[in-house]
Amino acid sequence: MNRFVAKSIVIGVISFWMIVSASASYAEDTVVFENAEFNHQCFKCHGQKTYHYFNEASGKVVKDRMNPYFVMDSIAFYQSNHKSFMCTDCHSSDYENFPHNGELRMEQKFNCMDCHGGDDTYAQYQFERIEEEFQASVHSTKHSDEFTCWMCHNPHSYKINARNNDNINNVIVYDNNICLSCHANLDKYQLISDLTNPNVLITHEWLPNQALHFSKVRCIECHTEIDKEMLIAHKVQVKEKAVRRCVECHSQNSLLMATLYKFETAEKRNKLGFFNATILSDHYIIGANRNYYLNIASLIIFGFVLLGITIHAIIRIMTK
């Protein structure tokens, strides 16, 4: 009987400990976002494909489809840099009334500089310099006011990527998807152009190992002007100025070290002697990752070969 009681106590203590641990773990994993309760009033319609409203004319509750362009991913929003915002921080407070006034669709939208410009809090992100580069880019000079920050950076889902991501492959996918969101999407492309969206696969047919290049480097490596002071260059150039020479990347002075791998460890060679060793953490690039010691060894071997040929020639001449 005593043994039974002892076992029961042990089992009870273990069970209690497991429940407490699970509860603590759940509490740690549960994140309460600032203004989430307020934003829920918007997401309960704009976070769904359908919504309900009361039709005063018929006296009935009507279920209707939400315009897909007005559906927002609440999960992506609460993973973004703007996750602490209230919807009305950027949108008119008149949106709190439903049905919404149709004239609200014409409200002037904010851009990045309206909040981030001239603010020392965000100085490290160099918004003013980004603005200068963007204004000089083909996106701005060709499309003027039609092309805004939001064409590339969705305010409801954008999050800092290259600065915080240690996985180069993830950086490449994320950044290239920004470009492809227009250049592989006819509907979005024609918001600012009446031309047919060129097929990027066809316009890049000249590129050797096209699929490999598309998956291992970003569009901006070849299509922007390098700025040594900027983490992400924003001066997108006309297509005629795009990088086409293989040696620009496939060399010891690879431009990738000033772009894609800019903020990786700055080193000329590691203990094994590889040039641009930082790149080796993800890829081996012909020409860019030559090995210092192998270079020396090959020169020595080549020298011995020449020496052997010379000695052989001298002996042949002397023995004639």
C-alpha positions, 0 to 999 in steps of 0.5 A: 500500500505504501509503495502504491502511495509512493508511486502515485505521489511520484507520478503526480509530481512528474505530471504537475512538473510537465504541465507547469513546464508546458504552460511556461513554454507556451507563455514564452512562445505566445507573443502579444503584438502591440496594437493587435487588438485594434488591428483585428478590427481591420484584419477580420475583413481584410485578412479574409477572402470574404466578409460580412456586412449589414445591408440596410436596404434589405435588412439582411447580413450579406456575405461578399467576396473581398477584393483580392488586392485588399486582402492582407496576410496578418501573419506576414504583417506581424513578422514585418518591420511595421508590426507594431503599427496601428492600421490608422498610423498610415491610413485615415482614421475614417476607415474605422467607420464601416462601410468605408467612404468611397472617397478614402480610396483617393487618400494620399499614401505615405512614402518611406521618407515621410516617416524615416527622412531626417530621423537620426533613429534610422541613420544607419539605414541611410534613407536619404542616400537611398532616396538620392540613388532611387531618384537617379535610377531608371525606375524613377527617371523613366516612371517619375511619381508613378514608381514609389517605394511600395512598388518594391517594398510592400509596407504590410510585409516588408522586413529587413533581410540582407542586414539580418540574414546569415543565409546568403541563399535566403537573401538571394531568393528574397531580393530576387522575388522583389524584382520578379514581383513586377518583371514576372507579373504582367498585371503589376508591370502594366500599372506603370507601363503600357509595354508588354512585360519582357520575359526575363528568361528570353532577355537573359538567354545570352547568360551561360548557366542561366538557372545557376546564375539566377539562383546564386546571385541577385538581379541587383548585382548586375543591374545597379551601380555599385556604391561602396557606402551602401549595403543595398544599391538602389540606383538601377541602371538602364539595361545597356549598362548591366554587367555582361563581362564574366570577369567582373565576378569571376576574378580575384577582384570579384564585384560580389565582394562589394555587393552580395558579400559586402558585409561578410567577413572582409578577408583576402584569404583564409588559413587555407589560402583561398582568395575571397574565402567568404564566398566559399561559405556558400559557393565556389566561383571559378576565378574568384576563389583561386587558392594562393598556395595552389597558384604558387605550387603550379608556378613552381611545377611549371618552373621545374618543367621549363628547367627540365626542358632547358637542361634536356635541350642543353644536353642534346646540344652538347652530345651532338 
